[in-house]
Amino acid sequence: MATMAARKEPVAPAPCSLDSQVKRIQIDGLVVLKIIKHYQEEGQGSEVVQGVLLGLVVDDRLEITNCFPFPQHTEDDADFDEVQYQMEMMRSLRHVNIDHLHVGWYQSTYYGSFVSRALLDSQFSYQHAIEESVVLIYDPLKTAQGSLCLKAYRLTPKLMEICKEKDFSPEGLKKANIGYEHMFEEVPIVIKNSHLMNVLMWELEEKSTMADKHELLSLSSSNHLEKSLQLLMDRVDEMSQEIVKYNSYCRNLSKQQQQKHQYLQRRQQENAQRQSRGEPPLPEEDISKMFKPPPPPPRMDTLLIAGQINNYCQNVKEFTSQNLGKLFMAQALQHPSS
């Protein structure tokens, strides 16, 4: 399972009078190319790359016009200050008259395994500082199959309230009526290029002599399905462990309530005997201190695991539906109807 080493402290630049809720995102083609290039240069298999998104808000549209990556640094770079680095980058961009307003961040993913506590904490910090912040998730494995996979997500208002209160107990989540399907909301993306860029791309496509490397009708099922199922099973195992923890908590709580009830019954019987003998009753005691309930296990990790399981199921569904379509098409070509 890929580890998500997401940044947790955003740089909060001056707000740019963001009054309306973002309903769609417009991304320049240059930003998409920079994200892809960043992964190709520094991403190694399951290695996660991240960076900062820059742009501005126009009405209900978030325009992402530039980005820059987080530098890769080792444990020896103890003196490296990420916040200072981001401030210096945005200051330099402002000097050369390039959009420098902070509007979110991006991150690559490994087989769609991006739903994690690190991403949740990071996006909450960004969205709490700048309400319209989004996180772009780039999937290089799906992109390598011939289809660009770039999605934008935000935390839902319900989840933002839960994170502000930091009440991840079962009662708190039940009161907020929040499930894994109410955690993230996807924002539609539109990639826009200038007219000159479109003309250049058309000319390059006409002059290109490179053959298409993507065999869209290939019937061989790659290891994508196998790896997705393996990650899905790992998440299901983690979910079963969380269920065991919760069941153990319920048993301990029920056992303690039973002990408390038995203790109160004994005190009532003893007080009745003392009263029959003409003796004063036993002094009052703070029962809550004697029988402290066990702390409930946090349920936010369980919701994240459930969300990741749903994500894997969607990936498997998409992959199998495409392969089944190819198989039916091949069967029709092999045995045409008379």
ZAKOLSE-719405 format. One line per 2 residues: their letters; for each residue x, y, z of C-alpha. Coordinates in Angstrom, 2 decimals. Layout:
a) X,Y,Z; ... .
This chain:
ma) 0.00,0.00,0.00; 1.42,3.34,-0.99 .
tm) 2.09,5.71,1.85; 0.54,9.14,1.47 .
aa) 3.07,11.63,2.82; 0.84,14.63,2.29 .
rk) 1.79,18.09,3.55; -0.29,19.19,6.48 .
ep) 0.55,22.88,6.76; -0.64,24.98,3.82 .
va) 0.61,28.39,2.93; -2.37,30.71,3.30 .
pa) -1.90,33.70,0.98; -4.16,36.70,1.11 .
pc) -7.72,35.73,0.10; -8.73,36.94,-3.36 .
sl) -12.36,37.83,-2.48; -13.68,34.34,-2.98 .
ds) -17.37,34.83,-2.36; -19.05,32.14,-4.49 .
qv) -18.91,28.40,-4.22; -16.76,26.74,-6.88 .
kr) -18.89,24.60,-9.20; -16.40,23.85,-11.96 .
iq) -12.66,23.97,-12.58; -10.85,25.20,-15.64 .
id) -7.26,23.98,-16.01; -4.73,25.23,-18.50 .
gl) -3.11,22.51,-20.58; 0.30,23.69,-19.36 .
vv) -0.65,22.78,-15.78; -1.63,19.25,-16.83 .
lk) 1.66,18.81,-18.67; 3.63,20.05,-15.65 .
ii) 1.88,17.56,-13.36; 2.56,14.69,-15.77 .
kh) 6.18,15.75,-16.19; 6.65,16.00,-12.43 .
yq) 5.57,12.39,-11.98; 7.68,11.14,-14.88 .
ee) 10.78,12.81,-13.45; 10.37,12.04,-9.75 .
gq) 7.65,9.39,-9.39; 9.00,5.87,-9.03 .
gs) 6.21,3.30,-9.15; 4.30,3.83,-5.92 .
ev) 6.18,7.06,-5.08; 3.79,9.96,-4.53 .
vq) 4.57,13.39,-5.97; 2.86,16.58,-4.85 .
gv) 2.77,20.24,-5.71; 0.98,23.57,-5.36 .
ll) -1.79,24.87,-7.63; -2.00,28.56,-8.51 .
gl) -4.76,30.53,-10.16; -7.83,32.66,-9.40 .
vv) -11.60,32.46,-9.00; -13.95,33.96,-11.58 .
dd) -17.63,33.80,-10.59; -18.29,30.12,-9.82 .
rl) -15.29,28.91,-11.84; -11.87,28.12,-10.38 .
ei) -9.17,28.76,-13.00; -5.92,26.90,-12.39 .
tn) -3.30,28.62,-14.51; 0.01,27.49,-13.02 .
cf) 1.63,25.08,-10.57; 4.98,24.15,-9.11 .
pf) 6.14,20.92,-7.43; 7.21,20.21,-3.90 .
pq) 10.93,19.36,-4.06; 11.98,15.86,-3.11 .
ht) 14.23,15.94,-0.07; 15.74,13.27,2.11 .
ed) 16.09,12.93,5.87; 19.44,14.71,5.64 .
da) 17.64,17.93,4.61; 16.54,18.65,8.16 .
df) 16.86,22.42,7.71; 14.57,22.52,4.67 .
de) 11.50,24.71,5.31; 8.60,23.82,2.99 .
vq) 6.53,26.85,3.99; 9.40,29.22,3.28 .
yq) 10.02,27.48,-0.05; 6.40,27.98,-1.13 .
me) 6.45,31.63,-0.08; 9.62,32.26,-2.07 .
mm) 8.19,30.53,-5.15; 4.97,32.56,-5.06 .
rs) 6.91,35.77,-4.48; 9.11,35.03,-7.51 .
lr) 6.08,34.28,-9.69; 4.47,37.55,-8.64 .
hv) 7.59,39.44,-9.69; 7.37,38.06,-13.23 .
ni) 3.62,38.83,-13.43; 2.38,35.20,-13.23 .
dh) -0.69,34.16,-11.24; 0.55,33.49,-7.72 .
lh) -2.65,33.02,-5.69; -2.78,29.70,-3.87 .
vg) -5.88,27.68,-4.87; -5.01,24.13,-3.81 .
wy) -2.56,21.30,-4.40; -2.11,18.19,-6.50 .
qs) -0.99,14.64,-5.79; -0.37,11.50,-7.80 .
ty) -2.00,8.23,-6.80; -1.09,4.55,-6.95 .
yg) -3.93,2.40,-8.34; -6.42,4.95,-6.99 .
sf) -5.31,4.56,-3.36; -5.51,8.23,-2.44 .
vs) -8.28,8.16,0.20; -6.21,8.40,3.39 .
ra) -6.01,10.30,6.66; -3.00,12.28,5.42 .
ll) -4.95,13.56,2.40; -7.93,14.36,4.61 .
ds) -5.83,16.39,7.06; -4.01,18.23,4.28 .
qf) -7.15,19.12,2.34; -8.86,20.27,5.54 .
sy) -5.93,22.62,6.25; -6.02,24.02,2.73 .
qh) -9.81,24.33,2.60; -9.97,25.86,6.09 .
ai) -7.44,28.54,5.09; -8.90,29.12,1.59 .
ee) -12.46,27.91,1.17; -12.24,27.27,-2.60 .
sv) -9.12,25.08,-2.41; -9.21,21.76,-4.26 .
vl) -6.92,18.76,-4.57; -6.16,17.36,-8.02 .
iy) -5.59,13.59,-8.11; -3.52,12.37,-11.07 .
dp) -3.51,8.63,-11.84; -0.48,7.84,-14.05 .
lk) -1.38,4.16,-14.45; -4.77,4.87,-16.01 .
ta) -3.23,7.67,-18.06; -0.63,5.23,-19.41 .
qg) -3.48,3.12,-20.80; -4.46,5.94,-23.15 .
sl) -7.01,7.90,-21.08; -6.04,10.95,-19.04 .
cl) -7.18,10.44,-15.44; -7.25,13.75,-13.55 .
ka) -9.94,14.43,-10.95; -10.59,17.28,-8.51 .
yr) -12.00,16.78,-5.01; -13.14,18.91,-2.09 .
lt) -14.29,18.07,1.41; -18.05,18.27,1.90 .
pk) -19.45,20.86,4.35; -20.50,18.05,6.71 .
lm) -16.98,16.66,6.86; -15.52,20.15,7.33 .
ei) -17.71,20.62,10.42; -16.67,17.23,11.81 .
ck) -12.97,18.04,11.28; -13.37,21.45,12.93 .
ek) -14.97,19.90,16.02; -12.55,16.92,15.93 .
df) -15.34,14.66,17.16; -14.69,11.36,15.39 .
sp) -16.54,9.23,17.94; -19.37,6.93,16.77 .
eg) -21.92,9.23,18.45; -20.49,12.34,16.78 .
lk) -20.51,10.79,13.30; -24.00,9.39,13.86 .
ka) -25.25,12.79,14.97; -23.76,14.42,11.87 .
ni) -25.29,11.66,9.72; -22.12,11.31,7.66 .
gy) -20.97,8.24,5.72; -18.10,7.54,3.36 .
eh) -20.21,8.76,0.43; -20.56,12.17,2.12 .
mf) -16.85,12.80,2.66; -15.52,14.01,-0.69 .
ee) -17.26,15.78,-3.54; -15.90,15.71,-7.07 .
vp) -15.77,18.96,-9.03; -16.07,18.85,-12.86 .
iv) -12.88,19.67,-14.76; -12.44,21.35,-18.13 .
ik) -9.00,21.56,-19.78; -8.60,24.72,-21.83 .
ns) -5.92,25.72,-24.34; -5.51,28.91,-26.31 .
hl) -6.39,28.95,-30.01; -2.71,29.17,-30.95 .
mn) -1.97,26.12,-28.80; -4.78,24.17,-30.46 .
vl) -3.41,25.04,-33.91; 0.09,23.97,-32.86 .
mw) -1.20,20.64,-31.50; -3.13,20.01,-34.71 .
el) -0.02,20.66,-36.82; 2.10,18.40,-34.61 .
ee) -0.49,15.64,-34.90; -0.49,15.97,-38.69 .
ks) 3.31,15.84,-38.88; 3.72,13.04,-36.34 .
tm) 4.81,9.71,-37.83; 4.77,7.79,-34.55 .
ad) 2.39,4.86,-34.53; -0.25,4.62,-31.86 .
kh) 1.18,2.49,-29.05; -2.13,1.92,-27.30 .
el) -3.80,-1.24,-28.51; -7.34,-0.40,-27.44 .
ls) -8.74,-3.74,-28.65; -6.11,-5.88,-26.93 .
ls) -7.81,-8.77,-25.12; -4.96,-9.41,-22.71 .
ss) -5.88,-8.36,-19.20; -2.94,-6.59,-17.63 .
nh) -1.98,-6.81,-13.99; -4.13,-3.74,-13.29 .
le) -7.13,-5.86,-12.30; -4.99,-8.24,-10.25 .
ks) -3.30,-5.42,-8.34; -6.60,-3.63,-7.73 .
lq) -8.15,-6.80,-6.31; -5.11,-7.35,-4.09 .
ll) -5.35,-3.82,-2.70; -9.10,-4.29,-2.27 .
md) -8.53,-7.43,-0.20; -5.98,-5.60,1.96 .
rv) -8.51,-2.86,2.66; -11.20,-5.40,3.47 .
de) -8.82,-6.99,6.00; -8.25,-3.58,7.57 .
ms) -11.99,-3.03,7.73; -12.48,-6.39,9.48 .
qe) -9.85,-5.38,12.05; -11.68,-2.11,12.69 .
iv) -14.92,-4.04,13.14; -13.22,-6.34,15.68 .
ky) -12.02,-3.28,17.61; -15.50,-1.78,17.66 .
ns) -17.11,-5.06,18.74; -14.55,-5.38,21.53 .
yc) -15.40,-1.85,22.68; -19.13,-2.70,22.69 .
rn) -18.50,-5.84,24.77; -16.35,-3.98,27.29 .
ls) -18.94,-1.22,27.58; -21.75,-3.73,28.12 .
kq) -19.67,-5.60,30.73; -18.96,-2.38,32.61 .
qq) -22.63,-1.38,32.57; -23.49,-4.79,34.02 .
qk) -20.90,-4.37,36.79; -22.25,-0.90,37.55 .
hq) -25.81,-2.24,37.77; -24.72,-5.04,40.11 .
yl) -22.84,-2.57,42.34; -25.90,-0.31,42.61 .
qr) -28.08,-3.29,43.52; -25.67,-4.34,46.30 .
rq) -25.66,-0.80,47.70; -29.46,-0.70,47.72 .
qe) -29.63,-4.02,49.55; -27.02,-2.92,52.09 .
na) -28.79,0.40,52.67; -32.08,-1.47,53.20 .
qr) -30.41,-3.71,55.80; -28.82,-0.70,57.55 .
qs) -32.16,1.08,57.60; -33.83,-1.97,59.19 .
rg) -31.16,-1.90,61.92; -31.65,1.83,62.45 .
ep) -28.24,2.74,61.03; -27.61,5.66,58.67 .
pl) -27.27,4.83,54.94; -23.92,4.57,53.22 .
pe) -22.39,7.89,52.09; -23.03,8.97,48.51 .
ed) -20.32,8.06,45.98; -19.55,9.36,42.51 .
is) -20.40,6.34,40.38; -19.07,7.98,37.20 .
km) -15.55,8.09,38.67; -15.69,4.49,39.85 .
fk) -16.92,3.18,36.49; -15.32,5.28,33.79 .
pp) -16.55,4.13,30.37; -13.83,2.88,28.00 .
pp) -12.88,5.41,25.32; -14.66,4.70,22.03 .
pp) -12.43,3.92,19.06; -12.23,6.71,16.46 .
rm) -14.41,5.97,13.46; -12.89,8.35,10.92 .
dt) -10.31,5.75,9.84; -13.16,3.29,9.27 .
ll) -14.95,5.79,7.03; -11.76,6.38,5.05 .
ia) -11.26,2.64,4.59; -14.87,2.29,3.43 .
gq) -14.36,5.15,0.96; -11.18,3.54,-0.37 .
in) -12.96,0.18,-0.75; -15.67,1.94,-2.76 .
ny) -12.97,3.55,-4.90; -11.33,0.19,-5.63 .
cq) -14.71,-1.34,-6.47; -15.37,1.46,-8.96 .
nv) -11.95,0.89,-10.57; -12.59,-2.84,-10.88 .
ke) -16.04,-2.15,-12.32; -14.65,0.20,-14.96 .
ft) -11.84,-2.17,-15.89; -14.03,-5.28,-16.15 .
sq) -16.76,-3.48,-18.10; -14.19,-2.35,-20.69 .
nl) -12.71,-5.85,-20.99; -16.13,-7.48,-21.29 .
gk) -16.99,-5.05,-24.08; -13.80,-6.04,-25.92 .
lf) -14.57,-9.74,-25.48; -18.09,-9.38,-26.87 .
ma) -16.74,-7.33,-29.77; -14.07,-9.97,-30.51 .
qa) -16.69,-12.70,-30.36; -18.88,-10.83,-32.82 .
lq) -15.91,-10.42,-35.20; -14.91,-14.05,-34.89 .
hp) -18.40,-15.48,-35.34; -20.33,-12.93,-37.42 .
ss) -24.03,-13.52,-37.70; -25.20,-14.94,-40.95 .
